[in-house]
Amino acid sequence: MVVISQNPVDNVIIGIVAIAFLVFVADKVIAKSIKLSKKFGISQIFIGLTVISIGTSLPEITTSVVASLDIVRGNINPFIASSTVLGTAIGSDIVQQSLIMGIVGLLAIIRLKVVHVKRNFLKTDGLVMVLAAILLWLFSLGGSISRGEGAVLFFGYILFLWFLWMKEDERIHDHKQIRLDGKDKKGIFIDLFHIIIGLAVIIFSAEYILRVAEFFVVMYGIGGSLIGITTIGIATALPELTTAITALFRGASSISIGTLIGSNITNPMLALGLGAMISSYHVPRPVIVFDIPVKIASGIILIWFLWKNRMFTRKEAMTMITIYFVYILVRLRYFPVDT
């Protein structure tokens, strides 16, 4: 259990540093994971929908698991921890679906690139993204997400991964047998070591972030979910923003969209599902009546825009960005406190 200062200024600094470490180290872990996957000859598409999506969601996954373990141990207020975790994951998703997706669309237009998405991808991954949000909302309606409901989300995600694996099975079988020499094996162990160290830093950073969030909720009565949505959620979406923009600049706009949609499946099903399966979650009213419905609505609008023309227009990109800022303003004005 980490100990933080009782000085608000100190805690702001601690929170900023912890978030910076969380995002920076997560980015390095993603890079090492992708490098390791390539060494084993794993399909590029499978890497994009699994390694990259899970990697960019590491901050949300880690925060959920650390919070749940603290709840089980009695080290943190269960309602504050649950609210912060839910706000972080849902806030990150809304940032990605609206603001980041809009930014990617505008950058594509400015750089004269076409954000082109296959309809088969939207039929499967896009549909799963919306259904995952709806399922999370249905589970939340009673004011809590039980361990059993968490298990449904978590194992639903495992089933989704199995579906992706089966789709790529033929391509994987066609891949040539990988032969690793001594230098390759040494490199693999070094990459694994870096990943393990990185995960340890991420966990440590997540612990500090939760403590700082708890401090401000108790001291000033701010909603834990609001802290998650307006600060931690935005910060934890930075890996997705970086990955999406990098892919776009390299001429892989479909990977940009795939990473963002994949992460929006990973967060509610893997991050929140695993966390709820460990401890269960209390769900504050603003999350039920506003945050998750906005996540569902923005996801449907996003899929509709991409389905209609299989690309983003300037107007549609600006619409997604506007949705985000309207959401934040309404959230701050009408739902500042968790009840």
C-alpha positions in Angstrom: 0.0 0.0 0.0 1.5 3.3 -1.0 1.3 6.5 1.1 0.7 9.9 -0.3 1.0 13.4 1.1 -1.9 15.3 2.7 -1.0 18.4 0.8 -3.3 19.1 -2.2 -0.4 20.6 -4.3 1.9 17.7 -3.6 -0.8 15.3 -4.6 -1.5 17.1 -7.9 2.2 16.8 -8.7 2.2 13.1 -7.6 -0.8 12.5 -9.8 0.7 14.1 -12.9 4.0 12.3 -12.5 2.2 8.9 -11.9 0.0 9.4 -15.0 3.0 10.4 -17.1 4.9 7.2 -16.0 1.8 5.1 -16.6 1.4 6.4 -20.2 5.1 6.6 -21.1 5.9 3.1 -19.8 2.8 1.6 -21.3 3.9 2.9 -24.7 7.3 1.2 -24.3 5.6 -2.1 -23.2 3.4 -1.9 -26.4 6.5 -1.5 -28.6 8.3 -4.4 -27.0 5.2 -6.6 -27.2 4.7 -5.9 -30.9 8.4 -6.6 -31.5 8.2 -9.9 -29.6 5.0 -10.9 -31.5 6.7 -10.3 -34.8 9.7 -12.5 -33.8 7.2 -15.4 -33.4 5.7 -14.7 -36.8 2.2 -13.8 -35.5 -0.1 -12.4 -38.2 0.0 -8.6 -38.5 -3.8 -8.4 -38.4 -4.0 -10.5 -35.3 -1.2 -8.3 -33.7 -3.2 -5.2 -34.5 -6.5 -6.4 -33.0 -5.0 -8.1 -30.0 -1.5 -7.0 -29.0 -1.9 -3.4 -30.0 -5.5 -3.1 -28.7 -4.6 -4.8 -25.4 -1.3 -2.9 -25.2 -2.9 0.5 -25.6 -5.5 -0.4 -23.0 -2.8 -1.4 -20.4 -3.3 1.7 -18.3 -7.1 1.0 -18.0 -6.6 -2.7 -17.4 -3.9 -2.1 -14.8 -5.9 0.6 -13.0 -9.0 -1.8 -12.8 -7.0 -4.7 -11.5 -5.1 -2.7 -8.9 -8.3 -1.0 -7.7 -10.1 -4.4 -7.4 -7.3 -6.0 -5.5 -7.2 -3.0 -3.1 -11.0 -3.3 -2.7 -10.7 -7.0 -1.8 -7.9 -6.2 0.7 -9.9 -3.4 2.3 -7.2 -0.8 1.4 -9.5 1.7 -0.4 -13.0 2.9 -0.3 -14.9 0.5 -2.6 -17.3 3.2 -4.0 -14.6 5.7 -4.7 -12.3 3.0 -6.3 -15.2 1.7 -8.4 -16.3 5.1 -9.5 -12.7 6.1 -10.5 -12.1 2.9 -12.4 -15.4 3.1 -14.3 -14.9 6.8 -15.1 -11.4 6.1 -16.3 -12.4 3.2 -18.7 -15.6 4.8 -20.0 -14.0 8.3 -20.2 -11.1 6.8 -22.2 -13.5 5.1 -24.6 -15.6 8.2 -25.2 -12.4 10.2 -25.8 -11.3 7.6 -28.4 -14.7 7.2 -30.1 -15.3 11.0 -30.5 -12.3 13.3 -30.0 -9.5 11.1 -31.2 -11.5 9.5 -34.0 -12.4 13.1 -35.1 -8.8 14.2 -34.9 -7.7 11.2 -37.0 -10.3 12.0 -39.6 -9.3 15.6 -39.8 -5.6 14.7 -40.1 -6.4 12.2 -42.8 -8.2 15.0 -44.8 -5.4 17.5 -44.3 -2.7 15.0 -45.4 -5.0 14.0 -48.3 -5.3 10.4 -47.0 -8.5 8.4 -47.0 -9.7 6.8 -43.8 -11.2 3.8 -45.5 -12.8 0.9 -43.5 -14.1 -2.4 -44.8 -17.7 -3.1 -44.0 -16.9 -6.6 -42.9 -14.8 -5.1 -40.2 -17.7 -2.9 -39.1 -20.1 -5.8 -39.1 -17.9 -7.8 -36.7 -15.7 -5.5 -34.6 -17.9 -2.4 -34.8 -20.9 -4.4 -33.8 -19.1 -6.1 -30.9 -17.9 -2.6 -29.7 -21.5 -1.3 -29.5 -22.9 -4.6 -28.0 -20.1 -4.6 -25.3 -21.2 -1.1 -24.2 -24.9 -2.1 -24.2 -24.1 -5.2 -22.1 -22.0 -3.1 -19.6 -25.0 -0.7 -19.3 -27.5 -3.4 -18.7 -25.3 -4.9 -16.0 -24.9 -1.5 -14.4 -28.6 -0.7 -14.1 -28.9 -2.2 -10.7 -26.2 0.1 -9.3 -23.5 -2.5 -9.3 -21.6 -5.0 -11.5 -21.4 -8.3 -9.8 -18.5 -10.8 -10.0 -20.7 -13.1 -12.2 -21.4 -10.2 -14.6 -17.7 -9.4 -14.7 -17.0 -13.0 -15.6 -19.5 -12.7 -18.5 -17.7 -9.6 -19.8 -14.3 -11.2 -19.3 -15.0 -14.5 -20.9 -17.0 -12.8 -23.6 -13.7 -11.1 -24.5 -11.8 -14.4 -24.5 -14.5 -15.7 -26.9 -13.9 -12.6 -29.1 -10.2 -13.3 -29.1 -10.9 -16.9 -30.1 -13.1 -15.7 -32.9 -10.2 -13.5 -34.2 -7.8 -16.3 -33.9 -10.0 -18.6 -35.9 -10.3 -16.0 -38.6 -6.5 -15.8 -38.9 -5.9 -19.5 -38.4 -5.4 -20.2 -42.1 -2.9 -17.4 -42.5 -1.0 -18.5 -39.4 -0.8 -22.0 -40.8 0.6 -20.7 -44.0 3.4 -18.9 -42.2 6.8 -20.4 -42.5 8.3 -22.2 -39.4 10.3 -19.7 -37.3 13.8 -20.6 -36.5 15.5 -18.7 -33.7 19.3 -18.6 -33.3 21.1 -17.8 -30.1 21.0 -14.0 -30.7 17.3 -14.1 -31.3 16.7 -16.1 -28.2 18.7 -13.6 -26.1 16.8 -10.7 -27.6 13.5 -12.4 -26.7 14.6 -12.7 -23.1 15.7 -9.1 -23.0 12.3 -8.0 -24.4 10.5 -10.1 -21.9 12.5 -8.6 -19.1 11.7 -5.1 -20.3 8.0 -6.0 -20.5 8.0 -7.3 -16.9 9.8 -4.3 -15.5 7.4 -2.0 -17.5 4.4 -3.8 -16.1 5.7 -3.4 -12.5 6.1 0.4 -13.1 2.6 0.6 -14.6 1.1 -1.2 -11.5 3.0 1.1 -9.1 1.9 4.2 -11.0 -1.8 3.0 -11.0 -1.6 2.6 -7.3 -0.5 6.2 -6.8 -3.2 7.5 -9.2 -5.9 5.7 -7.2 -4.7 7.1 -3.9 -4.5 10.6 -5.3 -8.1 10.3 -6.7 -9.3 9.0 -3.4 -7.7 12.0 -1.6 -9.5 14.6 -3.8 -12.8 12.8 -3.6 -12.7 12.7 0.2 -11.2 16.2 0.7 -13.3 18.1 -1.8 -16.3 15.9 -2.6 -15.5 15.6 -6.3 -17.0 12.5 -8.0 -14.5 9.7 -8.5 -16.0 9.0 -11.9 -15.6 12.7 -12.9 -11.9 12.5 -12.0 -11.6 9.4 -14.1 -13.4 10.9 -17.0 -11.8 14.4 -17.1 -8.2 13.5 -16.2 -7.2 9.9 -15.9 -9.4 8.8 -18.8 -8.0 11.4 -21.2 -4.4 10.5 -20.2 -4.9 6.8 -20.6 -6.3 7.4 -24.1 -2.9 8.9 -25.1 -1.4 5.5 -26.2 -4.4 5.0 -28.6 -3.9 8.6 -29.9 -0.2 8.1 -30.5 -0.7 4.7 -32.1 -3.6 5.9 -34.4 -1.7 9.0 -35.6 1.5 7.0 -36.2 -0.4 4.4 -38.2 -2.1 7.2 -40.2 1.1 9.0 -41.1 2.5 5.7 -42.3 -0.4 5.2 -44.7 -2.2 2.6 -42.6 -5.4 4.4 -41.8 -7.4 1.2 -41.3 -5.0 0.2 -38.5 -5.8 3.6 -36.9 -9.5 2.9 -36.9 -8.9 -0.8 -35.9 -6.8 0.1 -32.9 -9.4 2.6 -31.6 -12.3 0.3 -32.1 -10.4 -2.7 -30.7 -9.5 -0.7 -27.6 -13.2 0.2 -27.1 -13.9 -3.5 -27.0 -11.0 -4.3 -24.6 -11.8 -1.6 -22.0 -15.4 -2.6 -21.1 -14.9 -6.4 -21.5 -11.3 -7.1 -20.4 -10.4 -4.2 -18.1 -13.8 -3.7 -16.4 -14.8 -7.4 -16.7 -11.6 -8.7 -15.1 -11.8 -6.0 -12.4 -15.5 -6.7 -11.6 -14.8 -10.4 -11.5 -12.2 -9.8 -8.8 -14.1 -7.5 -6.5 -17.5 -6.4 -8.1 -18.1 -2.7 -8.7 -20.5 -0.1 -7.3 -21.8 2.0 -10.2 -22.6 5.7 -9.5 -25.7 7.2 -11.0 -24.0 9.6 -13.5 -22.3 6.6 -15.1 -25.6 4.8 -15.6 -27.8 7.7 -16.8 -25.2 9.7 -18.8 -21.7 8.3 -19.4 -22.5 4.8 -20.7 -25.5 6.0 -22.8 -23.1 8.6 -24.4 -20.6 5.9 -25.0 -23.3 3.8 -26.7 -24.7 6.7 -28.7 -21.3 8.0 -29.9 -20.3 4.5 -30.9 -23.4 4.0 -33.0 -22.9 7.4 -34.7 -19.3 6.5 -35.4 -20.2 3.2 -37.0 -23.0 4.9 -39.0 -20.5 7.5 -40.4 -18.0 4.8 -41.3 -20.6 2.5 -42.7 -22.3 5.2 -44.9 -19.2 6.1 -47.0 -16.5 3.9 -45.5 -14.5 7.1 -44.8 -14.7 10.3 -42.8 -15.7 13.6 -44.2 -14.6 16.9 -42.6 -18.1 17.5 -41.4 -18.3 14.0 -39.8 -14.9 14.4 -38.1 -16.0 17.8 -36.7 -19.2 16.2 -35.5 -17.3 13.6 -33.5 -15.1 16.3 -31.9 -18.1 18.4 -31.0 -19.9 15.4 -29.4 -16.9 15.1 -27.0 -16.8 18.7 -25.9 -20.6 18.9 -25.4 -20.4 15.7 -23.4 -17.7 17.1 -21.1 -19.5 20.4 -20.6 -22.8 18.7 -19.7 -21.0 16.2 -17.4 -19.3 19.1 -15.5 -22.5 21.1 -15.3 -25.0 18.5 -14.3 -23.2 15.4 -13.0 -20.2 16.7 -10.9 -20.8 14.4 -7.9 -21.3 10.6 -7.7 -24.5 9.4 -6.0 
